[in-house]
């Protein structure tokens, strides 16, 4: 059994689930590593081929969508570390925006399936 906990009653997200960071048109896959009542820590997936853009800096506002929990929120970047981001909850997003973000998530390719060369 996997241990999960809620971040807060307000945000209703779990740790150790996949999240997608939306920064402009860029989607960055990450895993929620730690959560608290005022923020969360995301670890960028090793499968990400693009580095974090240089314009992403402390104080930048991003959107984070969690398909498993059907949640999306706006966050402010508090800390940028080696392969991880520290975020502060900023605000929720509207129901229509949440649905649009969840729908925009590009599915990741299965890890055990080789990439075909044609």
Backbone bond lengths (Angstrom), bond angles and torsions (degrees), N, CA, C in turn:
res aa  C-N    CA-C-N  psi(-1)  N-CA   C-N-CA  omega(-1)  CA-C   N-CA-C  phi
1 X - - - 1.444 - - 1.525 108.87 -
2 X 1.314 116.03 132.66 1.454 120.92 -179.38 1.522 109.68 -89.09
3 X 1.319 116.02 134.23 1.453 120.72 179.27 1.524 109.16 -79.94
4 X 1.310 116.77 127.15 1.457 122.08 176.51 1.517 108.39 -133.25
5 X 1.307 115.91 152.86 1.461 120.05 176.62 1.517 108.93 -141.74
6 X 1.269 116.85 158.09 1.461 120.47 177.74 1.523 108.75 -86.84
7 X 1.335 115.35 145.97 1.460 120.05 177.41 1.522 109.64 -70.43
8 X 1.283 115.54 -47.49 1.458 121.22 177.88 1.521 107.17 -167.44
9 X 1.282 115.91 164.10 1.462 119.01 177.59 1.520 109.08 -64.31
10 X 1.321 117.24 -34.29 1.462 121.02 -177.01 1.520 111.75 -67.71
11 X 1.338 117.95 -44.57 1.460 120.28 -172.59 1.525 113.78 -93.65
12 X 1.327 117.71 -28.43 1.463 122.68 174.03 1.527 113.56 50.80
13 X 1.316 116.05 52.03 1.461 120.41 174.22 1.520 108.68 -120.98
14 X 1.304 115.54 158.71 1.452 121.98 -179.44 1.520 110.29 -108.69
15 X 1.333 116.05 158.94 1.458 118.90 172.54 1.525 109.17 -89.82
16 X 1.311 116.22 167.18 1.469 124.74 179.25 1.530 112.85 62.57
17 X 1.315 117.22 34.09 1.462 121.61 173.24 1.526 108.40 -124.60
18 X 1.338 115.31 159.51 1.453 120.02 -178.97 1.523 110.75 -74.70
19 X 1.308 114.89 138.65 1.463 122.10 175.24 1.517 107.70 -128.49
20 X 1.308 116.44 155.37 1.458 121.30 176.36 1.520 107.58 -121.21
21 X 1.333 115.15 126.66 1.454 121.82 178.07 1.522 107.50 -91.27
22 X 1.303 116.70 127.56 1.462 121.92 175.35 1.517 107.85 -105.91
23 X 1.324 115.51 118.42 1.462 121.87 177.19 1.519 106.48 -131.56
24 X 1.319 116.50 99.36 1.464 120.44 -171.45 1.521 108.33 65.65
25 X 1.315 117.33 -128.94 1.467 121.84 177.18 1.523 112.08 -89.56
26 X 1.316 117.26 -6.38 1.461 122.38 -176.97 1.529 110.68 -80.00
27 X 1.335 116.23 136.49 1.464 122.79 173.29 1.522 107.52 -115.55
28 X 1.325 116.70 126.12 1.457 122.16 -179.62 1.518 107.69 -120.90
29 X 1.328 116.64 122.50 1.467 121.36 179.33 1.527 109.94 -82.50
30 X 1.322 114.17 139.79 1.457 120.02 -179.02 1.523 108.50 -151.06
31 X 1.315 115.64 171.30 1.455 122.15 175.33 1.521 107.92 -121.17
32 X 1.317 116.59 136.14 1.462 120.03 176.75 1.523 107.10 -74.19
33 X 1.329 116.03 112.71 1.458 121.03 -175.58 1.523 112.12 -92.36
34 X 1.315 116.70 -34.51 1.455 120.00 -176.57 1.522 108.10 -152.84
35 X 1.315 116.38 144.82 1.454 120.82 -178.79 1.519 110.23 -134.40
36 X 1.301 115.83 151.89 1.458 121.43 174.98 1.522 107.44 -144.55
37 X 1.313 116.82 -178.06 1.463 119.29 -179.22 1.519 113.17 -73.24
38 X 1.338 118.00 -17.44 1.467 118.55 -179.11 1.521 113.79 -115.84
39 X 1.324 118.73 -4.83 1.462 118.80 -179.53 1.510 112.93 -173.84
40 X 1.322 114.53 -173.04 1.452 120.24 179.66 1.520 110.13 -150.89
41 X 1.320 115.28 161.72 1.459 122.14 177.56 1.512 107.49 -117.99
42 X 1.337 115.87 126.17 1.457 121.99 179.48 1.517 109.37 -110.62
43 X 1.324 116.40 135.46 1.459 122.19 173.99 1.516 106.88 -103.81
44 X 1.331 116.06 122.69 1.461 121.71 -178.59 1.523 108.51 -68.42
45 X 1.331 117.11 133.23 1.464 121.44 179.84 1.521 110.82 -62.50
46 X 1.330 115.96 141.62 1.462 121.06 179.12 1.518 111.86 -66.71
47 X 1.323 117.31 -20.19 1.465 120.75 -179.34 1.528 112.22 -76.44
48 X 1.319 117.84 -9.43 1.468 120.71 179.31 1.518 109.45 -66.49
49 X 1.313 116.13 125.68 1.461 120.76 -178.10 1.521 111.96 -91.91
50 X 1.322 117.46 -22.46 1.457 120.38 -179.40 1.523 109.86 -95.33
51 X 1.334 116.87 134.51 1.467 118.26 174.61 1.527 109.75 -71.61
52 X 1.311 116.24 165.02 1.461 119.35 175.96 1.525 108.30 -63.36
53 X 1.315 117.98 136.62 1.466 119.71 -178.63 1.529 110.96 -65.42
54 X 1.331 117.21 145.72 1.467 119.81 -179.31 1.530 113.26 -63.00
55 X 1.324 117.24 -23.83 1.467 119.87 179.69 1.530 112.30 -74.79
56 X 1.338 117.29 -12.48 1.467 120.99 177.01 1.524 107.35 -82.11
57 X 1.311 115.89 108.64 1.460 120.08 -176.37 1.519 109.75 -137.85
58 X 1.322 116.00 173.88 1.456 120.97 179.67 1.526 108.70 -59.01
59 X 1.321 115.97 132.30 1.454 122.03 -178.43 1.521 113.60 99.16
60 X 1.339 117.17 -12.42 1.460 121.70 179.21 1.523 109.74 -71.38
61 X 1.314 116.36 141.80 1.463 121.05 176.08 1.523 108.91 -97.62
62 X 1.336 116.05 132.26 1.460 122.58 179.45 1.522 108.03 -131.52
63 X 1.322 115.69 167.77 1.463 120.49 174.41 1.522 108.01 -112.80
64 X 1.307 116.04 139.91 1.460 122.46 179.63 1.522 107.51 -122.87
65 X 1.331 115.91 128.09 1.468 121.32 178.22 1.519 108.80 -117.32
66 X 1.318 115.69 137.53 1.463 122.37 178.84 1.519 106.67 -122.62
67 X 1.324 115.95 102.49 1.464 120.36 -176.39 1.529 111.26 -63.88
68 X 1.328 118.17 -40.48 1.467 121.21 -176.63 1.528 111.96 -60.38
69 X 1.317 117.12 -33.14 1.464 121.36 -179.50 1.523 112.27 -102.49
70 X 1.337 117.10 -0.62 1.463 122.95 -177.89 1.529 110.43 51.91
71 X 1.331 115.32 49.44 1.461 122.02 -178.89 1.517 110.19 -128.70
72 X 1.308 115.89 152.92 1.461 122.34 172.37 1.520 107.09 -147.67
73 X 1.321 115.77 146.61 1.456 120.15 -179.36 1.516 110.20 -152.19
74 X 1.299 115.02 158.45 1.457 120.62 173.67 1.521 106.98 -95.04
75 X 1.327 115.93 135.53 1.457 120.99 -179.10 1.519 109.85 -131.10
76 X 1.314 115.33 157.91 1.458 121.92 174.77 1.524 107.82 -109.45
77 X 1.324 116.77 133.88 1.464 121.11 179.11 1.525 108.13 -71.87
78 X 1.340 116.53 122.42 1.465 121.81 177.45 1.512 111.66 -100.54
79 X 1.342 116.08 -32.16 1.461 120.01 -174.66 1.512 108.92 -151.82
80 X 1.329 116.17 139.59 1.457 121.69 174.50 1.519 106.73 -120.56
81 X 1.335 116.12 117.62 1.455 121.32 179.22 1.511 110.29 -116.65
82 X 1.299 116.13 -173.49 1.464 121.87 178.98 1.524 109.00 -69.89
83 X 1.330 116.25 100.41 1.460 121.23 177.61 1.510 115.30 77.15
84 X 1.328 118.01 15.54 1.454 119.61 179.03 1.523 111.26 -149.28
85 X 1.316 114.41 160.08 1.464 122.07 177.90 1.524 109.26 -128.66
86 X 1.308 116.41 136.71 1.453 122.05 170.88 1.514 107.93 -100.86
87 X 1.320 117.77 124.94 1.463 121.66 -174.39 1.519 111.27 -122.18
88 X 1.321 115.52 149.66 1.460 121.91 172.81 1.521 107.08 -111.97
89 X 1.333 115.94 133.52 1.459 119.00 176.03 1.520 108.05 -59.38
90 X 1.318 117.01 133.82 1.460 120.01 178.23 1.517 109.99 -111.80
91 X 1.323 116.23 -54.63 1.458 119.08 -177.50 1.522 108.94 -162.88
92 X 1.299 116.34 157.54 1.453 120.56 172.27 1.524 109.49 -77.97
93 X 1.292 116.55 173.27 1.463 120.48 175.94 1.526 107.67 -117.65
94 X 1.310 115.93 160.66 1.462 119.60 -179.27 1.528 109.99 -65.56
95 X 1.306 115.67 161.06 1.457 121.11 179.34 1.528 111.07 -59.56
96 X 1.327 117.21 -41.75 1.473 120.87 179.28 1.527 110.73 -65.09
97 X 1.340 117.06 -40.97 1.468 120.82 179.35 1.529 110.14 -66.50
98 X 1.337 117.53 -41.23 1.467 121.25 178.41 1.517 110.15 -58.74
99 X 1.329 116.96 -47.90 1.468 120.76 -179.99 1.522 111.03 -62.17
100 X 1.343 117.12 -39.21 1.470 120.65 179.53 1.528 111.05 -65.88
101 X 1.329 117.41 -41.38 1.469 120.39 179.25 1.524 111.22 -65.93
102 X 1.331 117.03 -45.31 1.467 120.83 179.68 1.525 109.65 -60.63
103 X 1.331 117.22 -40.44 1.469 121.17 -179.46 1.527 112.07 -68.44
104 X 1.338 117.71 -27.98 1.466 121.52 -178.63 1.527 113.63 -78.92
105 X 1.325 118.03 -12.68 1.463 120.05 -177.22 1.519 109.20 -62.54
106 X 1.322 115.14 121.81 1.465 121.18 177.95 1.520 107.23 -80.82
107 X 1.345 118.44 126.75 1.465 119.60 -179.16 1.523 110.92 -64.32
108 X 1.322 115.33 141.44 1.466 119.24 177.83 1.521 108.93 -81.13
109 X 1.343 117.38 145.44 1.462 119.42 178.69 1.526 110.27 -67.85
110 X 1.338 118.08 146.67 1.464 120.40 178.25 1.528 110.31 -59.49
111 X 1.325 115.98 137.12 1.464 120.96 -176.00 1.521 112.62 -68.45
112 X 1.323 117.75 -30.52 1.463 120.07 -175.74 1.526 113.05 -89.76
113 X 1.311 117.39 0.30 1.457 120.22 -177.84 1.532 109.36 -100.65
114 X 1.340 118.26 124.57 1.463 119.67 -179.80 1.525 110.74 -69.83
115 X 1.316 114.62 150.58 1.462 120.32 177.92 1.516 107.93 -78.48
116 X 1.322 116.50 124.99 1.466 120.18 -177.34 1.519 109.97 -79.24
117 X 1.313 116.02 142.18 1.464 120.73 176.26 1.511 107.88 -111.64
118 X 1.329 115.95 121.85 1.455 118.42 -178.62 1.495 111.73 -114.86
